[in-house]
Amino acid sequence: MRHLKLVHSTEKAAAMRDKNSVKIAFASSNRRVVDQHFGAAEAFCIYQLAQDDARLVEVAEFHDSDVAMDGFTDKHEGKLARKIELLEGCAAVYCNAVGASAIKQLLAAGIQPMKVEEGTLVDELLCGLNQSLKNEPPAWLAKRWQNKDADRFAAMAAEGWSE
């Protein structure tokens, strides 16, 4: 597997990391369209999504031997586990299809599987998610967004108050 994590040095990117944001993954061979089945995905691109911005933060590519669909075997389950581990911290993963076993494992890891038509543009999905954050986000996203606020308030409370 090849795994690239992008480090943004700009003030805008640093501010985005500090404010309320979530990571969203896309099963994509070219980082432009969703064109992969989750279990057989050759690559994932992961974006950091904030209410008014989205930035590519990671890209991971798998070797051919890692993605071959070989039925429901222990070997196949191991491939799923590696992919789910890679997506740790993501709120959702968009793909063209996802099997029942993968759905169970993704949900157990706190990752919402999202099925979309092959060829759906990543940029369009990100724009739609940005708009939903401004209006009314889907339940899975609202839950992750609220958890971020709860974490921030818990950290503030742990700092204590001085008068």
N, CA and C atoms as an extended XYZ file, in Angstrom:
489
Properties=species:S:1:pos:R:3:atomname:S:1:resname:S:1:resid:I:1 pbc="F F F"
N         0.844       -1.174        0.000 N   MET     1
C         0.000        0.000        0.000 CA  MET     1
C         0.886        1.232        0.000 C   MET     1
N         0.512        2.219       -0.777 N   ARG     2
C         1.148        3.535       -0.739 CA  ARG     2
C         0.185        4.472       -0.046 C   ARG     2
N         0.697        5.290        0.892 N   HIS     3
C        -0.155        6.167        1.685 CA  HIS     3
C         0.509        7.536        1.765 C   HIS     3
N        -0.182        8.548        1.293 N   LEU     4
C         0.315        9.912        1.290 CA  LEU     4
C        -0.557       10.761        2.200 C   LEU     4
N         0.049       11.410        3.179 N   LYS     5
C        -0.659       12.377        4.022 CA  LYS     5
C        -0.118       13.743        3.678 C   LYS     5
N        -1.011       14.661        3.374 N   LEU     6
C        -0.602       16.006        3.003 CA  LEU     6
C        -0.489       16.877        4.240 C   LEU     6
N         0.571       17.648        4.291 N   VAL     7
C         0.773       18.580        5.391 CA  VAL     7
C         0.637       19.974        4.812 C   VAL     7
N        -0.374       20.689        5.279 N   HIS     8
C        -0.608       22.055        4.801 CA  HIS     8
C         0.069       23.025        5.749 C   HIS     8
N         0.840       23.929        5.197 N   SER     9
C         1.562       24.870        6.037 CA  SER     9
C         0.909       26.253        6.069 C   SER     9
N        -0.129       26.451        5.315 N   THR    10
C        -0.748       27.773        5.282 CA  THR    10
C        -1.571       28.021        6.537 C   THR    10
N        -1.750       29.281        6.844 N   GLU    11
C        -2.563       29.657        8.005 CA  GLU    11
C        -4.006       29.199        7.828 C   GLU    11
N        -4.526       29.277        6.603 N   LYS    12
C        -5.904       28.875        6.342 CA  LYS    12
C        -6.098       27.379        6.619 C   LYS    12
N        -5.132       26.569        6.203 N   ALA    13
C        -5.224       25.124        6.443 CA  ALA    13
C        -5.122       24.812        7.929 C   ALA    13
N        -4.233       25.506        8.629 N   ALA    14
C        -4.100       25.294       10.078 CA  ALA    14
C        -5.379       25.691       10.794 C   ALA    14
N        -5.989       26.786       10.374 N   ALA    15
C        -7.246       27.230       10.987 CA  ALA    15
C        -8.349       26.221       10.738 C   ALA    15
N        -8.358       25.610        9.554 N   MET    16
C        -9.377       24.613        9.239 CA  MET    16
C        -9.242       23.391       10.140 C   MET    16
N        -7.999       22.962       10.408 N   ARG    17
C        -7.783       21.823       11.289 CA  ARG    17
C        -8.282       22.127       12.698 C   ARG    17
N        -8.129       23.376       13.124 N   ASP    18
C        -8.496       23.755       14.482 CA  ASP    18
C        -9.997       23.920       14.665 C   ASP    18
N       -10.712       24.287       13.592 N   LYS    19
C       -12.148       24.484       13.763 CA  LYS    19
C       -12.907       23.187       13.542 C   LYS    19
N       -14.195       23.249       13.721 N   ASN    20
C       -15.047       22.080       13.601 CA  ASN    20
C       -14.969       21.518       12.177 C   ASN    20
N       -14.481       20.284       12.042 N   SER    21
C       -14.376       19.651       10.731 CA  SER    21
C       -14.439       18.140       10.905 C   SER    21
N       -14.698       17.458        9.807 N   VAL    22
C       -14.736       15.993        9.784 CA  VAL    22
C       -14.000       15.510        8.548 C   VAL    22
N       -13.547       14.245        8.613 N   LYS    23
C       -12.900       13.649        7.450 CA  LYS    23
C       -13.916       12.777        6.714 C   LYS    23
N       -13.888       12.859        5.384 N   ILE    24
C       -14.767       12.088        4.508 CA  ILE    24
C       -13.891       11.378        3.477 C   ILE    24
N       -14.127       10.078        3.280 N   ALA    25
C       -13.331        9.288        2.334 CA  ALA    25
C       -14.150        8.965        1.083 C   ALA    25
N       -13.440        8.795       -0.024 N   PHE    26
C       -14.059        8.465       -1.302 CA  PHE    26
C       -13.258        7.334       -1.950 C   PHE    26
N       -13.941        6.275       -2.374 N   ALA    27
C       -13.295        5.167       -3.088 CA  ALA    27
C       -13.162        5.609       -4.546 C   ALA    27
N       -11.944        6.016       -4.913 N   SER    28
C       -11.738        6.624       -6.219 CA  SER    28
C       -10.362        6.256       -6.765 C   SER    28
N       -10.324        5.857       -8.017 N   SER    29
C        -9.050        5.515       -8.643 CA  SER    29
C        -8.308        6.746       -9.146 C   SER    29
N        -9.021        7.869       -9.304 N   ASN    30
C        -8.387        9.059       -9.882 CA  ASN    30
C        -8.581       10.335       -9.053 C   ASN    30
N        -9.180       10.244       -7.897 N   ARG    31
C        -9.426       11.369       -6.985 CA  ARG    31
C       -10.408       12.397       -7.536 C   ARG    31
N       -11.076       12.080       -8.653 N   ARG    32
C       -12.066       12.991       -9.223 CA  ARG    32
C       -13.485       12.443       -9.134 C   ARG    32
N       -13.640       11.122       -9.312 N   VAL    33
C       -14.966       10.499       -9.291 CA  VAL    33
C       -14.962        9.289       -8.369 C   VAL    33
N       -16.127        8.969       -7.817 N   VAL    34
C       -16.286        7.746       -7.034 CA  VAL    34
C       -16.535        6.631       -8.045 C   VAL    34
N       -15.598        5.687       -8.113 N   ASP    35
C       -15.680        4.648       -9.142 CA  ASP    35
C       -15.232        3.275       -8.635 C   ASP    35
N       -15.347        3.035       -7.335 N   GLN    36
C       -14.849        1.801       -6.763 CA  GLN    36
C       -15.848        1.168       -5.796 C   GLN    36
N       -15.869       -0.161       -5.768 N   HIS    37
C       -16.570       -0.946       -4.753 CA  HIS    37
C       -15.690       -0.889       -3.509 C   HIS    37
N       -16.254       -0.759       -2.316 N   PHE    38
C       -15.446       -0.609       -1.114 CA  PHE    38
C       -14.421       -1.730       -0.963 C   PHE    38
N       -14.870       -2.979       -1.012 N   GLY    39
C       -13.976       -4.110       -0.778 CA  GLY    39
C       -12.885       -4.258       -1.815 C   GLY    39
N       -13.132       -3.816       -3.038 N   ALA    40
C       -12.156       -3.947       -4.122 CA  ALA    40
C       -11.502       -2.612       -4.462 C   ALA    40
N       -11.663       -1.623       -3.602 N   ALA    41
C       -11.129       -0.288       -3.901 CA  ALA    41
C        -9.618       -0.335       -4.079 C   ALA    41
N        -9.162        0.270       -5.155 N   GLU    42
C        -7.732        0.390       -5.431 CA  GLU    42
C        -7.145        1.588       -4.706 C   GLU    42
N        -8.004        2.558       -4.365 N   ALA    43
C        -7.502        3.782       -3.736 CA  ALA    43
C        -8.634        4.514       -3.015 C   ALA    43
N        -8.234        5.275       -2.026 N   PHE    44
C        -9.144        6.173       -1.315 CA  PHE    44
C        -8.515        7.553       -1.272 C   PHE    44
N        -9.347        8.577       -1.423 N   CYS    45
C        -8.898        9.935       -1.157 CA  CYS    45
C        -9.731       10.430        0.036 C   CYS    45
N        -9.069       11.117        0.939 N   ILE    46
C        -9.711       11.551        2.176 CA  ILE    46
C        -9.607       13.065        2.264 C   ILE    46
N       -10.758       13.686        2.491 N   TYR    47
C       -10.845       15.142        2.593 CA  TYR    47
C       -11.208       15.549        4.010 C   TYR    47
N       -10.680       16.702        4.438 N   GLN    48
C       -11.088       17.344        5.678 CA  GLN    48
C       -12.176       18.332        5.284 C   GLN    48
N       -13.365       18.165        5.834 N   LEU    49
C       -14.521       18.961        5.459 CA  LEU    49
C       -14.910       19.876        6.604 C   LEU    49
N       -14.978       21.165        6.322 N   ALA    50
C       -15.479       22.154        7.272 CA  ALA    50
C       -16.708       22.790        6.646 C   ALA    50
N       -17.367       23.630        7.404 N   GLN    51
C       -18.628       24.197        6.927 CA  GLN    51
C       -18.456       25.008        5.642 C   GLN    51
N       -17.302       25.598        5.443 N   ASP    52
C       -17.097       26.457        4.277 CA  ASP    52
C       -15.884       26.066        3.438 C   ASP    52
N       -15.356       24.855        3.640 N   ASP    53
C       -14.148       24.473        2.935 CA  ASP    53
C       -13.992       22.951        2.933 C   ASP    53
N       -13.199       22.447        2.012 N   ALA    54
C       -12.832       21.028        1.959 CA  ALA    54
C       -11.431       20.945        1.380 C   ALA    54
N       -10.573       20.149        2.037 N   ARG    55
C        -9.181       20.015        1.590 CA  ARG    55
C        -8.784       18.542        1.545 C   ARG    55
N        -8.087       18.174        0.481 N   LEU    56
C        -7.535       16.832        0.378 CA  LEU    56
C        -6.431       16.702        1.416 C   LEU    56
N        -6.520       15.661        2.277 N   VAL    57
C        -5.515       15.475        3.316 CA  VAL    57
C        -4.778       14.147        3.218 C   VAL    57
N        -5.369       13.142        2.549 N   GLU    58
C        -4.718       11.835        2.425 CA  GLU    58
C        -5.125       11.160        1.129 C   GLU    58
N        -4.207       10.354        0.605 N   VAL    59
C        -4.486        9.474       -0.523 CA  VAL    59
C        -3.795        8.149       -0.220 C   VAL    59
N        -4.508        7.051       -0.378 N   ALA    60
C        -3.927        5.724       -0.168 CA  ALA    60
C        -4.247        4.859       -1.374 C   ALA    60
N        -3.241        4.149       -1.860 N   GLU    61
C        -3.408        3.232       -2.982 CA  GLU    61
C        -2.991        1.842       -2.541 C   GLU    61
N        -3.737        0.833       -2.996 N   PHE    62
C        -3.468       -0.556       -2.634 CA  PHE    62
C        -2.866       -1.290       -3.813 C   PHE    62
N        -2.029       -2.276       -3.531 N   HIS    63
C        -1.460       -3.141       -4.576 CA  HIS    63
C        -2.557       -4.050       -5.111 C   HIS    63
N        -2.406       -4.536       -6.345 N   ASP    64
C        -3.394       -5.424       -6.967 CA  ASP    64
C        -3.720       -6.618       -6.081 C   ASP    64
N        -2.721       -7.189       -5.412 N   SER    65
C        -2.959       -8.365       -4.582 CA  SER    65
C        -3.809       -8.036       -3.363 C   SER    65
N        -3.856       -6.756       -2.988 N   ASP    66
C        -4.652       -6.337       -1.831 CA  ASP    66
C        -6.122       -6.147       -2.162 C   ASP    66
N        -6.463       -5.966       -3.446 N   VAL    67
C        -7.826       -5.597       -3.793 CA  VAL    67
C        -8.612       -6.666       -4.521 C   VAL    67
N        -8.006       -7.765       -4.895 N   ALA    68
C        -8.731       -8.804       -5.630 CA  ALA    68
C        -9.889       -9.336       -4.794 C   ALA    68
N       -11.064       -9.408       -5.382 N   MET    69
C       -12.245       -9.925       -4.685 CA  MET    69
C       -12.193      -11.448       -4.759 C   MET    69
N       -12.055      -12.090       -3.594 N   ASP    70
C       -11.928      -13.548       -3.582 CA  ASP    70
C       -12.992      -14.196       -2.709 C   ASP    70
N       -14.149      -13.608       -2.606 N   GLY    71
C       -15.232      -14.185       -1.814 CA  GLY    71
C       -15.089      -13.860       -0.343 C   GLY    71
N       -15.923      -14.494        0.476 N   PHE    72
C       -15.936      -14.213        1.900 CA  PHE    72
C       -15.030      -15.184        2.632 C   PHE    72
N       -13.747      -14.901        2.591 N   THR    73
C       -12.761      -15.731        3.266 CA  THR    73
C       -12.079      -14.903        4.343 C   THR    73
N       -11.287      -15.571        5.180 N   ASP    74
C       -10.532      -14.844        6.195 CA  ASP    74
C        -9.589      -13.842        5.548 C   ASP    74
N        -9.032      -14.206        4.393 N   LYS    75
C        -8.140      -13.310        3.666 CA  LYS    75
C        -8.892      -12.042        3.259 C   LYS    75
N       -10.118      -12.215        2.770 N   HIS    76
C       -10.942      -11.077        2.370 CA  HIS    76
C       -11.257      -10.193        3.577 C   HIS    76
N       -11.588      -10.806        4.707 N   GLU    77
C       -11.900      -10.047        5.914 CA  GLU    77
C       -10.685       -9.249        6.368 C   GLU    77
N        -9.483       -9.808        6.195 N   GLY    78
C        -8.261       -9.085        6.538 CA  GLY    78
C        -8.070       -7.850        5.679 C   GLY    78
N        -8.430       -7.965        4.393 N   LYS    79
C        -8.346       -6.815        3.489 CA  LYS    79
C        -9.310       -5.722        3.933 C   LYS    79
N       -10.511       -6.123        4.336 N   LEU    80
C       -11.480       -5.142        4.829 CA  LEU    80
C       -10.950       -4.443        6.068 C   LEU    80
N       -10.372       -5.219        6.972 N   ALA    81
C        -9.857       -4.647        8.218 CA  ALA    81
C        -8.777       -3.607        7.940 C   ALA    81
N        -7.886       -3.876        6.987 N   ARG    82
C        -6.839       -2.904        6.644 CA  ARG    82
C        -7.438       -1.626        6.078 C   ARG    82
N        -8.469       -1.755        5.266 N   LYS    83
C        -9.101       -0.572        4.689 CA  LYS    83
C        -9.840        0.227        5.759 C   LYS    83
N       -10.528       -0.463        6.635 N   ILE    84
C       -11.261        0.220        7.700 CA  ILE    84
C       -10.281        0.903        8.647 C   ILE    84
N        -9.177        0.261        8.930 N   GLU    85
C        -8.144        0.877        9.781 CA  GLU    85
C        -7.614        2.154        9.132 C   GLU    85
N        -7.397        2.116        7.824 N   LEU    86
C        -6.934        3.296        7.092 CA  LEU    86
C        -7.927        4.454        7.246 C   LEU    86
N        -9.222        4.136        7.262 N   LEU    87
C       -10.261        5.167        7.312 CA  LEU    87
C       -10.619        5.603        8.730 C   LEU    87
N        -9.876        5.125        9.709 N   GLU    88
C       -10.147        5.501       11.099 CA  GLU    88
C       -10.202        7.022       11.231 C   GLU    88
N       -11.238        7.490       11.893 N   GLY    89
C       -11.423        8.927       12.080 CA  GLY    89
C       -12.305        9.572       11.023 C   GLY    89
N       -12.617        8.835        9.955 N   CYS    90
C       -13.509        9.375        8.920 CA  CYS    90
C       -14.960        9.254        9.382 C   CYS    90
N       -15.769       10.227        9.027 N   ALA    91
C       -17.191       10.179        9.353 CA  ALA    91
C       -17.938        9.291        8.371 C   ALA    91
N       -17.465        9.226        7.115 N   ALA    92
C       -18.158        8.452        6.078 CA  ALA    92
C       -17.176        8.048        4.992 C   ALA    92
N       -17.588        7.028        4.230 N   VAL    93
C       -16.859        6.632        3.032 CA  VAL    93
C       -17.884        6.478        1.910 C   VAL    93
N       -17.631        7.148        0.802 N   TYR    94
C       -18.484        7.067       -0.377 CA  TYR    94
C       -17.900        6.052       -1.337 C   TYR    94
N       -18.749        5.147       -1.842 N   CYS    95
C       -18.308        4.107       -2.764 CA  CYS    95
C       -19.492        3.724       -3.659 C   CYS    95
N       -19.225        2.863       -4.666 N   ASN    96
C       -20.292        2.437       -5.569 CA  ASN    96
C       -21.091        1.273       -5.017 C   ASN    96
N       -20.468        0.463       -4.183 N   ALA    97
C       -21.142       -0.678       -3.567 CA  ALA    97
C       -20.350       -1.067       -2.327 C   ALA    97
N       -21.043       -1.750       -1.418 N   VAL    98
C       -20.381       -2.206       -0.199 CA  VAL    98
C       -21.128       -3.436        0.298 C   VAL    98
N       -20.380       -4.467        0.650 N   GLY    99
C       -20.988       -5.713        1.099 CA  GLY    99
C       -21.479       -5.649        2.537 C   GLY    99
N       -22.303       -6.618        2.910 N   ALA   100
C       -22.912       -6.649        4.241 CA  ALA   100
C       -21.861       -6.715        5.347 C   ALA   100
N       -20.835       -7.536        5.168 N   SER   101
C       -19.790       -7.658        6.177 CA  SER   101
C       -19.055       -6.333        6.353 C   SER   101
N       -18.753       -5.670        5.251 N   ALA   102
C       -18.064       -4.382        5.311 CA  ALA   102
C       -18.945       -3.330        5.978 C   ALA   102
N       -20.242       -3.345        5.688 N   ILE   103
C       -21.160       -2.383        6.318 CA  ILE   103
C       -21.112       -2.541        7.837 C   ILE   103
N       -21.188       -3.768        8.319 N   LYS   104
C       -21.145       -4.020        9.764 CA  LYS   104
C       -19.853       -3.497       10.379 C   LYS   104
N       -18.745       -3.788        9.713 N   GLN   105
C       -17.446       -3.367       10.247 CA  GLN   105
C       -17.265       -1.853       10.195 C   GLN   105
N       -17.732       -1.237        9.118 N   LEU   106
C       -17.630        0.216        9.014 CA  LEU   106
C       -18.456        0.898       10.104 C   LEU   106
N       -19.692        0.450       10.268 N   LEU   107
C       -20.557        1.052       11.289 CA  LEU   107
C       -19.975        0.853       12.692 C   LEU   107
N       -19.399       -0.327       12.943 N   ALA   108
C       -18.777       -0.588       14.246 CA  ALA   108
C       -17.601        0.354       14.492 C   ALA   108
N       -16.933        0.780       13.421 N   ALA   109
C       -15.810        1.713       13.528 CA  ALA   109
C       -16.266        3.167       13.521 C   ALA   109
N       -17.579        3.396       13.440 N   GLY   110
C       -18.105        4.766       13.438 CA  GLY   110
C       -18.029        5.455       12.093 C   GLY   110
N       -17.933        4.662       11.023 N   ILE   111
C       -17.832        5.198        9.664 CA  ILE   111
C       -19.114        4.867        8.915 C   ILE   111
N       -19.783        5.875        8.394 N   GLN   112
C       -21.039        5.689        7.668 CA  GLN   112
C       -20.749        5.323        6.211 C   GLN   112
N       -21.134        4.125        5.746 N   PRO   113
C       -20.958        3.805        4.323 CA  PRO   113
C       -22.036        4.508        3.492 C   PRO   113
N       -21.621        5.122        2.396 N   MET   114
C       -22.534        5.851        1.518 CA  MET   114
C       -22.378        5.319        0.099 C   MET   114
N       -23.472        4.797       -0.468 N   LYS   115
C       -23.441        4.254       -1.824 CA  LYS   115
C       -23.909        5.333       -2.791 C   LYS   115
N       -23.114        5.560       -3.844 N   VAL   116
C       -23.465        6.525       -4.885 CA  VAL   116
C       -23.244        5.884       -6.248 C   VAL   116
N       -23.837        6.469       -7.262 N   GLU   117
C       -23.692        5.971       -8.631 CA  GLU   117
C       -22.238        6.089       -9.096 C   GLU   117
N       -21.804        5.119       -9.892 N   GLU   118
C       -20.458        5.178      -10.438 CA  GLU   118
C       -20.297        6.446      -11.272 C   GLU   118
N       -19.161        7.113      -11.080 N   GLY   119
C       -18.883        8.337      -11.824 CA  GLY   119
C       -19.339        9.603      -11.128 C   GLY   119
N       -19.930        9.490       -9.946 N   THR   120
C       -20.334       10.684       -9.194 CA  THR   120
C       -19.077       11.484       -8.859 C   THR   120
N       -19.111       12.783       -9.127 N   LEU   121
C       -17.951       13.637       -8.906 CA  LEU   121
C       -17.720       13.891       -7.420 C   LEU   121
N       -16.486       13.727       -6.985 N   VAL   122
C       -16.117       13.988       -5.592 CA  VAL   122
C       -16.417       15.449       -5.241 C   VAL   122
N       -16.079       16.387       -6.137 N   ASP   123
C       -16.324       17.807       -5.875 CA  ASP   123
C       -17.807       18.099       -5.644 C   ASP   123
N       -18.680       17.445       -6.419 N   GLU   124
C       -20.122       17.651       -6.238 CA  GLU   124
C       -20.584       17.131       -4.878 C   GLU   124
N       -20.068       15.986       -4.462 N   LEU   125
C       -20.426       15.434       -3.155 CA  LEU   125
C       -19.947       16.358       -2.040 C   LEU   125
N       -18.722       16.870       -2.157 N   LEU   126
C       -18.193       17.780       -1.145 CA  LEU   126
C       -19.004       19.070       -1.080 C   LEU   126
N       -19.373       19.613       -2.245 N   CYS   127
C       -20.204       20.830       -2.271 CA  CYS   127
C       -21.551       20.572       -1.605 C   CYS   127
N       -22.148       19.415       -1.897 N   GLY   128
C       -23.424       19.067       -1.277 CA  GLY   128
C       -23.300       18.938        0.227 C   GLY   128
N       -22.200       18.338        0.700 N   LEU   129
C       -21.988       18.211        2.142 CA  LEU   129
C       -21.775       19.580        2.785 C   LEU   129
N       -21.017       20.469        2.115 N   ASN   130
C       -20.840       21.827        2.630 CA  ASN   130
C       -22.182       22.539        2.774 C   ASN   130
N       -23.043       22.411        1.757 N   GLN   131
C       -24.362       23.045        1.806 CA  GLN   131
C       -25.217       22.456        2.927 C   GLN   131
N       -25.150       21.135        3.098 N   SER   132
C       -25.969       20.509        4.136 CA  SER   132
C       -25.508       20.942        5.523 C   SER   132
N       -24.213       21.218        5.688 N   LEU   133
C       -23.724       21.693        6.986 CA  LEU   133
C       -24.284       23.073        7.317 C   LEU   133
N       -24.513       23.874        6.297 N   LYS   134
C       -25.067       25.215        6.496 CA  LYS   134
C       -26.562       25.170        6.766 C   LYS   134
N       -27.237       24.158        6.226 N   ASN   135
C       -28.687       24.067        6.357 CA  ASN   135
C       -29.065       22.987        7.358 C   ASN   135
N       -29.261       21.785        6.860 N   GLU   136
C       -29.643       20.675        7.722 CA  GLU   136
C       -28.866       19.431        7.313 C   GLU   136
N       -27.805       19.099        8.067 N   PRO   137
C       -26.989       17.938        7.686 CA  PRO   137
C       -27.726       16.631        7.914 C   PRO   137
N       -27.359       15.584        7.152 N   PRO   138
C       -27.945       14.264        7.397 CA  PRO   138
C       -27.600       13.822        8.826 C   PRO   138
N       -28.375       12.905        9.363 N   ALA   139
C       -28.218       12.487       10.765 CA  ALA   139
C       -26.802       12.013       11.083 C   ALA   139
N       -26.192       11.211       10.194 N   TRP   140
C       -24.847       10.694       10.478 CA  TRP   140
C       -23.830       11.815       10.588 C   TRP   140
N       -23.987       12.862        9.781 N   LEU   141
C       -23.050       13.980        9.808 CA  LEU   141
C       -23.330       14.903       10.991 C   LEU   141
N       -24.592       15.127       11.273 N   ALA   142
C       -24.961       15.967       12.418 CA  ALA   142
C       -24.426       15.365       13.710 C   ALA   142
N       -24.493       14.041       13.813 N   LYS   143
C       -24.004       13.359       15.018 CA  LYS   143
C       -22.505       13.591       15.179 C   LYS   143
N       -21.731       13.434       14.105 N   ARG   144
C       -20.280       13.645       14.179 CA  ARG   144
C       -19.956       15.107       14.453 C   ARG   144
N       -20.742       15.996       13.875 N   TRP   145
C       -20.528       17.432       14.059 CA  TRP   145
C       -20.784       17.809       15.513 C   TRP   145
N       -21.864       17.279       16.102 N   GLN   146
C       -22.185       17.560       17.498 CA  GLN   146
C       -21.132       16.977       18.419 C   GLN   146
N       -20.613       15.804       18.108 N   ASN   147
C       -19.568       15.206       18.931 CA  ASN   147
C       -18.328       16.080       18.956 C   ASN   147
N       -18.015       16.732       17.821 N   LYS   148
C       -16.864       17.637       17.786 CA  LYS   148
C       -17.094       18.800       18.744 C   LYS   148
N       -18.317       19.368       18.749 N   ASP   149
C       -18.629       20.456       19.675 CA  ASP   149
C       -18.526       19.975       21.113 C   ASP   149
N       -19.027       18.776       21.395 N   ALA   150
C       -18.970       18.242       22.755 CA  ALA   150
C       -17.516       18.075       23.190 C   ALA   150
N       -16.640       17.594       22.291 N   ASP   151
C       -15.221       17.442       22.610 CA  ASP   151
C       -14.595       18.798       22.931 C   ASP   151
N       -14.951       19.793       22.143 N   ARG   152
C       -14.385       21.134       22.354 CA  ARG   152
C       -14.824       21.687       23.696 C   ARG   152
N       -16.103       21.536       24.043 N   PHE   153
C       -16.608       22.041       25.310 CA  PHE   153
C       -16.044       21.253       26.489 C   PHE   153
N       -15.850       19.954       26.331 N   ALA   154
C       -15.242       19.145       27.384 CA  ALA   154
C       -13.816       19.605       27.646 C   ALA   154
N       -13.077       19.907       26.584 N   ALA   155
C       -11.701       20.386       26.743 CA  ALA   155
C       -11.685       21.729       27.460 C   ALA   155
N       -12.635       22.605       27.127 N   MET   156
C       -12.718       23.913       27.801 CA  MET   156
C       -13.038       23.727       29.278 C   MET   156
N       -13.935       22.822       29.576 N   ALA   157
C       -14.313       22.580       30.974 CA  ALA   157
C       -13.136       22.004       31.763 C   ALA   157
N       -12.325       21.166       31.113 N   ALA   158
C       -11.180       20.555       31.785 CA  ALA   158
C       -10.113       21.587       32.122 C   ALA   158
N       -10.070       22.689       31.358 N   GLU   159
C        -9.097       23.745       31.636 CA  GLU   159
C        -9.379       24.438       32.953 C   GLU   159
N       -10.634       24.407       33.370 N   GLY   160
C       -11.012       25.059       34.606 CA  GLY   160
C       -11.250       26.556       34.418 C   GLY   160
N       -11.773       27.165       35.453 N   TRP   161
C       -12.105       28.586       35.421 CA  TRP   161
C       -11.324       29.292       36.503 C   TRP   161
N       -10.886       30.481       36.212 N   SER   162
C       -10.249       31.286       37.255 CA  SER   162
C       -10.889       32.670       37.221 C   SER   162
N       -11.088       33.215       38.431 N   GLU   163
C       -11.729       34.526       38.515 CA  GLU   163
C       -10.811       35.530       39.139 C   GLU   163
